[in-house]
Amino acid sequence: MNTLMQQYKAIKAKYPDAILLFRVGDYYEIFDEDAKTASNILGLELKKGNGGKAVNHTVSFPHSSLDTHLGKLIKAGHKVAVCDQLEDPKKTTKNVKRGVTDLYK
């Protein structure tokens, strides 16, 4: 499992009952069971995993549409954790530090 997915799984473990919106560059990624749920609510394409590796399913959307998608998830009754990049990716050669910046119930 790559470091990005290790980071995702560690953060998801802290918020198991929330849909985790995980910022990767200009997009929010949603993985695995959260992706299945979000796909139905948001009307976004559920992408199948990459050959049985770390992720089984994924959904993504541009960070600029966060408010729209966040509102739909909350209105549908879901707890949502927004995980953002905590440092500038241009200033690091390693994976960007990430953390939950907002939690909606």
The first five atom37 places (N, CA, C, CB, O) and aatype in JSON, in Angstrom:
{
  "aatype": [12, 2, 16, 10, 12, 5, 5, 18, 11, 0, 9, 11, 0, 11, 18, 14, 3, 0, 9, 10, 10, 13, 1, 19, 7, 3, 18, 18, 6, 9, 13, 3, 6, 3, 0, 11, 16, 0, 15, 2, 9, 10, 7, 10, 6, 10, 11, 11, 7, 2, 7, 7, 11, 0, 19, 2, 8, 16, 19, 15, 13, 14, 8, 15, 15, 10, 3, 16, 8, 10, 7, 11, 10, 9, 11, 0, 7, 8, 11, 19, 0, 19, 4, 3, 5, 10, 6, 3, 14, 11, 11, 16, 16, 11, 2, 19, 11, 1, 7, 19, 16, 3, 10, 18, 11],
  "atom_mask": [
    [1, 1, 1, 1, 1],
    [1, 1, 1, 1, 1],
    [1, 1, 1, 1, 1],
    [1, 1, 1, 1, 1],
    [1, 1, 1, 1, 1],
    [1, 1, 1, 1, 1],
    [1, 1, 1, 1, 1],
    [1, 1, 1, 1, 1],
    [1, 1, 1, 1, 1],
    [1, 1, 1, 1, 1],
    [1, 1, 1, 1, 1],
    [1, 1, 1, 1, 1],
    [1, 1, 1, 1, 1],
    [1, 1, 1, 1, 1],
    [1, 1, 1, 1, 1],
    [1, 1, 1, 1, 1],
    [1, 1, 1, 1, 1],
    [1, 1, 1, 1, 1],
    [1, 1, 1, 1, 1],
    [1, 1, 1, 1, 1],
    [1, 1, 1, 1, 1],
    [1, 1, 1, 1, 1],
    [1, 1, 1, 1, 1],
    [1, 1, 1, 1, 1],
    [1, 1, 1, 0, 1],
    [1, 1, 1, 1, 1],
    [1, 1, 1, 1, 1],
    [1, 1, 1, 1, 1],
    [1, 1, 1, 1, 1],
    [1, 1, 1, 1, 1],
    [1, 1, 1, 1, 1],
    [1, 1, 1, 1, 1],
    [1, 1, 1, 1, 1],
    [1, 1, 1, 1, 1],
    [1, 1, 1, 1, 1],
    [1, 1, 1, 1, 1],
    [1, 1, 1, 1, 1],
    [1, 1, 1, 1, 1],
    [1, 1, 1, 1, 1],
    [1, 1, 1, 1, 1],
    [1, 1, 1, 1, 1],
    [1, 1, 1, 1, 1],
    [1, 1, 1, 0, 1],
    [1, 1, 1, 1, 1],
    [1, 1, 1, 1, 1],
    [1, 1, 1, 1, 1],
    [1, 1, 1, 1, 1],
    [1, 1, 1, 1, 1],
    [1, 1, 1, 0, 1],
    [1, 1, 1, 1, 1],
    [1, 1, 1, 0, 1],
    [1, 1, 1, 0, 1],
    [1, 1, 1, 1, 1],
    [1, 1, 1, 1, 1],
    [1, 1, 1, 1, 1],
    [1, 1, 1, 1, 1],
    [1, 1, 1, 1, 1],
    [1, 1, 1, 1, 1],
    [1, 1, 1, 1, 1],
    [1, 1, 1, 1, 1],
    [1, 1, 1, 1, 1],
    [1, 1, 1, 1, 1],
    [1, 1, 1, 1, 1],
    [1, 1, 1, 1, 1],
    [1, 1, 1, 1, 1],
    [1, 1, 1, 1, 1],
    [1, 1, 1, 1, 1],
    [1, 1, 1, 1, 1],
    [1, 1, 1, 1, 1],
    [1, 1, 1, 1, 1],
    [1, 1, 1, 0, 1],
    [1, 1, 1, 1, 1],
    [1, 1, 1, 1, 1],
    [1, 1, 1, 1, 1],
    [1, 1, 1, 1, 1],
    [1, 1, 1, 1, 1],
    [1, 1, 1, 0, 1],
    [1, 1, 1, 1, 1],
    [1, 1, 1, 1, 1],
    [1, 1, 1, 1, 1],
    [1, 1, 1, 1, 1],
    [1, 1, 1, 1, 1],
    [1, 1, 1, 1, 1],
    [1, 1, 1, 1, 1],
    [1, 1, 1, 1, 1],
    [1, 1, 1, 1, 1],
    [1, 1, 1, 1, 1],
    [1, 1, 1, 1, 1],
    [1, 1, 1, 1, 1],
    [1, 1, 1, 1, 1],
    [1, 1, 1, 1, 1],
    [1, 1, 1, 1, 1],
    [1, 1, 1, 1, 1],
    [1, 1, 1, 1, 1],
    [1, 1, 1, 1, 1],
    [1, 1, 1, 1, 1],
    [1, 1, 1, 1, 1],
    [1, 1, 1, 1, 1],
    [1, 1, 1, 0, 1],
    [1, 1, 1, 1, 1],
    [1, 1, 1, 1, 1],
    [1, 1, 1, 1, 1],
    [1, 1, 1, 1, 1],
    [1, 1, 1, 1, 1],
    [1, 1, 1, 1, 1]
  ],
  "atom_positions": [
    [[0.86, -1.18, 0.0], [0.0, 0.0, 0.0], [0.9, 1.24, 0.0], [-0.97, 0.0, 1.24], [1.86, 1.32, 0.77]],
    [[0.58, 2.2, -0.87], [1.43, 3.39, -0.94], [1.16, 4.32, 0.25], [1.21, 4.13, -2.27], [0.18, 4.17, 0.97]],
    [[2.05, 5.27, 0.42], [1.97, 6.17, 1.57], [0.7, 7.0, 1.57], [3.18, 7.08, 1.59], [0.14, 7.26, 2.63]],
    [[0.22, 7.41, 0.41], [-1.02, 8.18, 0.33], [-2.18, 7.37, 0.9], [-1.31, 8.6, -1.14], [-2.98, 7.9, 1.67]],
    [[-2.27, 6.11, 0.52], [-3.37, 5.29, 1.02], [-3.19, 4.95, 2.5], [-3.47, 4.0, 0.22], [-4.18, 4.8, 3.22]],
    [[-1.98, 4.84, 2.96], [-1.74, 4.65, 4.39], [-2.25, 5.86, 5.15], [-0.24, 4.41, 4.68], [-2.88, 5.74, 6.2]],
    [[-1.96, 7.03, 4.62], [-2.41, 8.28, 5.23], [-3.95, 8.32, 5.26], [-1.84, 9.5, 4.47], [-4.55, 8.66, 6.27]],
    [[-4.56, 7.97, 4.14], [-6.02, 7.94, 4.06], [-6.6, 6.98, 5.1], [-6.49, 7.54, 2.64], [-7.5, 7.35, 5.85]],
    [[-6.09, 5.77, 5.14], [-6.64, 4.75, 6.05], [-6.47, 5.15, 7.51], [-5.96, 3.39, 5.81], [-7.35, 4.88, 8.33]],
    [[-5.36, 5.8, 7.85], [-5.14, 6.26, 9.23], [-6.16, 7.33, 9.61], [-3.7, 6.8, 9.4], [-6.69, 7.32, 10.72]],
    [[-6.43, 8.25, 8.7], [-7.4, 9.31, 8.98], [-8.82, 8.74, 9.02], [-7.3, 10.43, 7.91], [-9.61, 9.1, 9.89]],
    [[-9.13, 7.85, 8.09], [-10.46, 7.22, 8.06], [-10.72, 6.44, 9.35], [-10.59, 6.28, 6.83], [-11.85, 6.42, 9.84]],
    [[-9.7, 5.81, 9.9], [-9.85, 5.05, 11.15], [-10.3, 5.94, 12.31], [-8.53, 4.35, 11.5], [-10.95, 5.47, 13.24]],
    [[-9.94, 7.22, 12.25], [-10.34, 8.16, 13.3], [-11.78, 8.66, 13.12], [-9.39, 9.35, 13.32], [-12.38, 9.18, 14.06]],
    [[-12.33, 8.49, 11.93], [-13.68, 8.97, 11.6], [-14.45, 7.86, 10.87], [-13.61, 10.26, 10.72], [-14.91, 8.07, 9.75]],
    [[-14.59, 6.7, 11.49], [-15.19, 5.56, 10.78], [-16.66, 5.74, 10.42], [-15.05, 4.32, 11.61], [-17.16, 5.11, 9.49]],
    [[-17.36, 6.6, 11.15], [-18.79, 6.79, 10.9], [-19.09, 7.99, 10.0], [-19.51, 6.95, 12.21], [-20.24, 8.38, 9.85]],
    [[-18.05, 8.57, 9.42], [-18.22, 9.73, 8.54], [-17.76, 9.4, 7.12], [-17.45, 10.96, 9.07], [-16.86, 8.58, 6.93]],
    [[-18.39, 10.03, 6.15], [-17.87, 9.95, 4.79], [-16.66, 10.88, 4.75], [-18.96, 10.36, 3.7], [-16.78, 12.07, 5.06]],
    [[-15.52, 10.35, 4.37], [-14.28, 11.12, 4.36], [-14.01, 11.68, 2.97], [-13.1, 10.26, 4.83], [-13.83, 10.92, 2.02]],
    [[-13.99, 13.0, 2.87], [-13.62, 13.69, 1.63], [-12.14, 14.0, 1.75], [-14.48, 15.01, 1.4], [-11.74, 14.84, 2.55]],
    [[-11.32, 13.33, 0.96], [-9.87, 13.33, 1.09], [-9.26, 14.15, -0.05], [-9.31, 11.89, 1.08], [-9.31, 13.74, -1.21]],
    [[-8.69, 15.29, 0.28], [-8.14, 16.21, -0.73], [-6.85, 15.66, -1.32], [-7.9, 17.61, -0.13], [-5.89, 15.36, -0.6]],
    [[-6.85, 15.54, -2.64], [-5.66, 15.13, -3.4], [-5.52, 16.11, -4.56], [-5.77, 13.63, -3.91], [-6.24, 16.02, -5.55]],
    [[-4.6, 17.04, -4.42], [-4.43, 18.05, -5.46], [-5.67, 18.94, -5.58], [0.0, 0.0, 0.0], [-6.12, 19.53, -4.61]],
    [[-6.2, 19.01, -6.79], [-7.37, 19.86, -7.05], [-8.7, 19.14, -6.86], [-7.3, 20.4, -8.45], [-9.75, 19.68, -7.19]],
    [[-8.65, 17.92, -6.34], [-9.86, 17.11, -6.2], [-10.05, 16.6, -4.78], [-9.81, 15.93, -7.16], [-9.1, 16.48, -4.0]],
    [[-11.3, 16.3, -4.45], [-11.62, 15.52, -3.27], [-11.9, 14.11, -3.75], [-12.84, 16.12, -2.47], [-12.71, 13.9, -4.65]],
    [[-11.24, 13.15, -3.14], [-11.42, 11.74, -3.46], [-12.22, 11.11, -2.33], [-10.04, 11.02, -3.65], [-12.06, 11.45, -1.16]],
    [[-13.08, 10.18, -2.7], [-13.86, 9.41, -1.75], [-13.62, 7.95, -2.1], [-15.4, 9.79, -1.79], [-13.75, 7.56, -3.27]],
    [[-13.27, 7.13, -1.12], [-12.85, 5.76, -1.39], [-13.79, 4.72, -0.78], [-11.46, 5.54, -0.86], [-14.54, 4.99, 0.15]],
    [[-13.71, 3.52, -1.34], [-14.32, 2.3, -0.83], [-15.81, 2.44, -0.56], [-13.62, 1.87, 0.42], [-16.55, 2.91, -1.42]],
    [[-16.27, 2.05, 0.64], [-17.71, 2.06, 0.95], [-18.27, 3.49, 0.92], [-17.97, 1.43, 2.32], [-19.41, 3.7, 0.51]],
    [[-17.46, 4.46, 1.36], [-17.9, 5.86, 1.29], [-18.18, 6.24, -0.15], [-16.83, 6.79, 1.9], [-19.13, 6.98, -0.42]],
    [[-17.37, 5.76, -1.08], [-17.54, 6.08, -2.49], [-18.86, 5.54, -3.03], [-16.37, 5.52, -3.31], [-19.54, 6.2, -3.81]],
    [[-19.21, 4.33, -2.62], [-20.49, 3.74, -3.06], [-21.66, 4.6, -2.6], [-20.65, 2.29, -2.54], [-22.57, 4.9, -3.37]],
    [[-21.62, 4.98, -1.34], [-22.69, 5.81, -0.77], [-22.75, 7.16, -1.47], [-22.48, 6.0, 0.74], [-23.81, 7.6, -1.9]],
    [[-21.59, 7.82, -1.57], [-21.54, 9.17, -2.17], [-21.94, 9.16, -3.64], [-20.13, 9.75, -2.02], [-22.58, 10.09, -4.11]],
    [[-21.57, 8.12, -4.36], [-21.91, 8.02, -5.78], [-23.41, 8.1, -5.99], [-21.36, 6.73, -6.36], [-23.88, 8.8, -6.89]],
    [[-24.16, 7.38, -5.17], [-25.62, 7.38, -5.28], [-26.21, 8.74, -4.94], [-26.22, 6.32, -4.38], [-27.12, 9.21, -5.62]],
    [[-25.71, 9.36, -3.9], [-26.25, 10.64, -3.44], [-25.88, 11.78, -4.39], [-25.75, 10.96, -2.03], [-26.71, 12.64, -4.71]],
    [[-24.63, 11.78, -4.84], [-24.12, 12.89, -5.64], [-24.34, 12.71, -7.14], [-22.66, 13.08, -5.38], [-24.17, 13.66, -7.91]],
    [[-24.72, 11.52, -7.55], [-24.9, 11.26, -8.97], [-23.58, 11.26, -9.74], [0.0, 0.0, 0.0], [-23.54, 11.62, -10.92]],
    [[-22.51, 10.86, -9.06], [-21.19, 10.82, -9.69], [-20.83, 9.38, -10.04], [-20.12, 11.44, -8.77], [-21.28, 8.43, -9.39]],
    [[-20.0, 9.24, -11.06], [-19.58, 7.91, -11.5], [-18.74, 7.21, -10.44], [-18.8, 8.01, -12.82], [-17.77, 7.77, -9.92]],
    [[-19.12, 5.99, -10.13], [-18.35, 5.15, -9.22], [-17.32, 4.41, -10.07], [-19.26, 4.16, -8.42], [-17.68, 3.63, -10.95]],
    [[-16.06, 4.66, -9.79], [-14.99, 4.01, -10.54], [-14.53, 2.78, -9.78], [-13.8, 4.99, -10.79], [-14.36, 2.82, -8.56]],
    [[-14.34, 1.71, -10.5], [-13.87, 0.47, -9.88], [-12.39, 0.59, -9.59], [-14.16, -0.75, -10.79], [-11.68, 1.38, -10.21]],
    [[-11.94, -0.22, -8.65], [-10.54, -0.19, -8.21], [-9.55, -0.49, -9.32], [0.0, 0.0, 0.0], [-9.91, -0.87, -10.43]],
    [[-8.31, -0.3, -8.97], [-7.22, -0.44, -9.94], [-6.56, -1.82, -9.81], [-6.17, 0.68, -9.74], [-5.47, -1.95, -9.25]],
    [[-7.23, -2.83, -10.32], [-6.64, -4.16, -10.35], [-6.5, -4.83, -9.0], [0.0, 0.0, 0.0], [-5.56, -5.61, -8.8]],
    [[-7.41, -4.55, -8.07], [-7.38, -5.22, -6.78], [-6.32, -4.7, -5.83], [0.0, 0.0, 0.0], [-5.96, -5.38, -4.87]],
    [[-5.83, -3.51, -6.07], [-4.81, -2.94, -5.18], [-5.48, -2.34, -3.94], [-3.97, -1.86, -5.91], [-6.46, -2.9, -3.45]],
    [[-4.99, -1.24, -3.45], [-5.41, -0.69, -2.15], [-6.86, -0.21, -2.11], [-4.52, 0.44, -1.78], [-7.47, -0.21, -1.04]],
    [[-7.42, 0.21, -3.23], [-8.75, 0.81, -3.24], [-9.68, -0.02, -4.13], [-8.68, 2.27, -3.73], [-9.3, -0.41, -5.23]],
    [[-10.89, -0.27, -3.65], [-11.86, -1.02, -4.45], [-12.74, -0.11, -5.29], [-12.72, -1.87, -3.55], [-13.07, -0.45, -6.42]],
    [[-13.12, 1.04, -4.74], [-13.98, 1.98, -5.45], [-13.55, 3.41, -5.12], [-15.47, 1.76, -5.08], [-13.0, 3.69, -4.06]],
    [[-13.82, 4.3, -6.07], [-13.5, 5.71, -5.83], [-14.47, 6.62, -6.58], [-12.04, 6.0, -6.26], [-15.0, 6.27, -7.64]],
    [[-14.68, 7.79, -6.0], [-15.46, 8.87, -6.6], [-14.65, 10.13, -6.35], [-16.94, 8.97, -5.98], [-14.03, 10.27, -5.3]],
    [[-14.65, 11.04, -7.31], [-13.93, 12.29, -7.09], [-14.69, 13.45, -7.69], [-12.51, 12.21, -7.68], [-15.52, 13.3, -8.58]],
    [[-14.38, 14.65, -7.15], [-14.96, 15.87, -7.69], [-13.99, 17.01, -7.42], [-16.36, 16.16, -7.06], [-13.21, 16.96, -6.47]],
    [[-14.04, 18.06, -8.27], [-13.13, 19.2, -8.09], [-13.37, 19.9, -6.75], [-13.31, 20.21, -9.24], [-14.51, 20.02, -6.29]],
    [[-12.3, 20.34, -6.13], [-12.44, 21.02, -4.82], [-13.31, 22.26, -4.91], [-11.06, 21.4, -4.28], [-13.91, 22.66, -3.92]],
    [[-13.39, 22.85, -6.08], [-14.2, 24.06, -6.24], [-15.7, 23.78, -6.09], [-13.94, 24.69, -7.6], [-16.48, 24.72, -5.92]],
    [[-16.11, 22.51, -6.16], [-17.54, 22.19, -6.01], [-17.83, 21.56, -4.65], [-17.98, 21.24, -7.13], [-18.85, 20.89, -4.48]],
    [[-16.95, 21.77, -3.68], [-17.13, 21.2, -2.35], [-18.47, 21.58, -1.73], [-16.0, 21.66, -1.45], [-19.19, 20.71, -1.25]],
    [[-18.81, 22.85, -1.73], [-20.04, 23.3, -1.06], [-21.28, 22.59, -1.6], [-20.2, 24.81, -1.21], [-22.16, 22.19, -0.83]],
    [[-21.35, 22.44, -2.91], [-22.5, 21.77, -3.52], [-22.61, 20.32, -3.06], [-22.39, 21.82, -5.05], [-23.67, 19.88, -2.62]],
    [[-21.5, 19.58, -3.17], [-21.51, 18.16, -2.83], [-21.64, 17.94, -1.32], [-20.25, 17.48, -3.35], [-22.31, 17.01, -0.88]],
    [[-21.0, 18.77, -0.55], [-21.08, 18.66, 0.9], [-22.53, 18.84, 1.37], [-20.17, 19.71, 1.58], [-23.01, 18.09, 2.21]],
    [[-23.2, 19.83, 0.81], [-24.6, 20.08, 1.16], [-25.5, 18.89, 0.87], [0.0, 0.0, 0.0], [-26.39, 18.58, 1.65]],
    [[-25.27, 18.22, -0.25], [-26.08, 17.05, -0.62], [-25.85, 15.9, 0.36], [-25.75, 16.6, -2.05], [-26.8, 15.23, 0.76]],
    [[-24.61, 15.68, 0.75], [-24.3, 14.59, 1.68], [-24.91, 14.84, 3.06], [-22.78, 14.41, 1.81], [-25.45, 13.93, 3.69]],
    [[-24.81, 16.08, 3.51], [-25.37, 16.44, 4.82], [-26.9, 16.35, 4.78], [-24.93, 17.88, 5.23], [-27.52, 15.82, 5.71]],
    [[-27.5, 16.86, 3.72], [-28.95, 16.82, 3.58], [-29.46, 15.37, 3.56], [-29.39, 17.54, 2.29], [-30.57, 15.09, 4.02]],
    [[-28.64, 14.46, 3.04], [-29.01, 13.04, 3.0], [-28.82, 12.37, 4.36], [-28.19, 12.31, 1.93], [-29.09, 11.18, 4.51]],
    [[-28.34, 13.14, 5.35], [-28.23, 12.62, 6.71], [-26.89, 12.01, 7.08], [0.0, 0.0, 0.0], [-26.79, 11.28, 8.07]],
    [[-25.86, 12.29, 6.3], [-24.56, 11.7, 6.57], [-23.64, 12.65, 7.33], [-23.9, 11.28, 5.27], [-23.66, 13.87, 7.14]],
    [[-22.84, 12.07, 8.18], [-21.75, 12.79, 8.84], [-20.61, 12.85, 7.81], [-21.29, 12.08, 10.21], [-20.33, 11.85, 7.15]],
    [[-19.98, 14.0, 7.68], [-18.93, 14.17, 6.67], [-17.69, 14.79, 7.3], [-19.44, 15.04, 5.49], [-17.78, 15.8, 8.0]],
    [[-16.54, 14.18, 7.06], [-15.25, 14.71, 7.5], [-14.5, 15.22, 6.27], [-14.41, 13.62, 8.27], [-14.29, 14.48, 5.31]],
    [[-14.1, 16.48, 6.3], [-13.36, 17.08, 5.19], [-11.89, 17.09, 5.57], [-13.87, 18.53, 4.87], [-11.48, 17.73, 6.53]],
    [[-11.1, 16.37, 4.79], [-9.66, 16.23, 5.04], [-8.92, 17.04, 3.98], [-9.22, 14.73, 5.01], [-8.99, 16.74, 2.78]],
    [[-8.21, 18.07, 4.43], [-7.51, 18.95, 3.5], [-6.01, 18.8, 3.6], [-7.89, 20.39, 3.77], [-5.48, 18.21, 4.54]],
    [[-5.34, 19.33, 2.6], [-3.88, 19.39, 2.59], [-3.47, 20.5, 3.55], [-3.31, 19.65, 1.16], [-3.98, 21.62, 3.47]],
    [[-2.55, 20.19, 4.46], [-2.15, 21.14, 5.49], [-0.86, 21.87, 5.17], [-2.01, 20.44, 6.8], [-0.39, 22.69, 5.96]],
    [[-0.3, 21.56, 4.01], [0.91, 22.26, 3.58], [0.9, 22.37, 2.07], [2.19, 21.52, 4.07], [0.16, 21.66, 1.38]],
    [[1.71, 23.25, 1.57], [1.8, 23.48, 0.13], [2.55, 22.32, -0.52], [2.52, 24.83, -0.17], [3.7, 22.05, -0.17]],
    [[1.91, 21.61, -1.46], [2.56, 20.48, -2.1], [3.84, 20.85, -2.86], [1.6, 19.81, -3.05], [4.7, 20.0, -3.09]],
    [[3.96, 22.1, -3.24], [5.15, 22.54, -3.97], [6.37, 22.68, -3.06], [4.88, 23.87, -4.67], [7.5, 22.8, -3.52]],
    [[6.1, 22.67, -1.74], [7.19, 22.88, -0.79], [7.63, 21.59, -0.1], [6.77, 23.89, 0.25], [8.38, 21.63, 0.87]],
    [[7.18, 20.45, -0.61], [7.59, 19.19, -0.03], [7.88, 18.17, -1.12], [6.52, 18.65, 0.93], [7.27, 18.21, -2.2]],
    [[8.79, 17.28, -0.85], [9.09, 16.21, -1.8], [8.43, 14.91, -1.36], [10.62, 16.02, -1.94], [8.49, 13.9, -2.07]],
    [[7.79, 14.93, -0.19], [7.09, 13.77, 0.34], [5.6, 13.98, 0.18], [7.47, 13.51, 1.82], [5.16, 15.01, -0.35]],
    [[4.82, 13.01, 0.65], [3.37, 13.21, 0.63], [3.0, 14.41, 1.5], [2.64, 11.94, 1.13], [3.57, 14.62, 2.57]],
    [[2.07, 15.16, 1.01], [1.58, 16.34, 1.71], [0.9, 15.92, 3.01], [0.59, 17.14, 0.81], [0.18, 14.93, 3.05]],
    [[1.15, 16.67, 4.07], [0.44, 16.42, 5.33], [-1.02, 16.78, 5.14], [1.07, 17.23, 6.51], [-1.36, 17.79, 4.53]],
    [[-1.89, 15.92, 5.68], [-3.33, 16.14, 5.59], [-3.96, 15.94, 6.95], [-3.98, 15.19, 4.56], [-3.43, 15.23, 7.8]],
    [[-5.1, 16.59, 7.14], [-5.84, 16.42, 8.38], [-7.27, 16.89, 8.21], [0.0, 0.0, 0.0], [-7.57, 17.67, 7.3]],
    [[-8.14, 16.42, 9.07], [-9.54, 16.81, 9.03], [-9.65, 18.26, 9.52], [-10.42, 15.85, 9.9], [-9.25, 18.59, 10.63]],
    [[-10.19, 19.1, 8.66], [-10.33, 20.52, 8.98], [-11.77, 20.89, 9.35], [-9.88, 21.37, 7.81], [-12.0, 21.91, 10.0]],
    [[-12.73, 20.05, 8.92], [-14.14, 20.29, 9.25], [-14.85, 18.96, 9.42], [-14.83, 21.14, 8.14], [-14.55, 17.99, 8.72]],
    [[-15.78, 18.93, 10.36], [-16.6, 17.75, 10.58], [-18.05, 18.2, 10.65], [-16.18, 16.99, 11.89], [-18.41, 19.05, 11.46]],
    [[-18.88, 17.64, 9.78], [-20.3, 18.02, 9.71], [-21.15, 16.84, 10.11], [-20.69, 18.52, 8.29], [-20.91, 15.71, 9.69]],
    [[-22.17, 17.12, 10.95], [-23.05, 16.05, 11.42], [-24.46, 16.3, 10.95], [-23.03, 15.94, 12.94], [-25.35, 15.5, 11.25]]
  ]
}
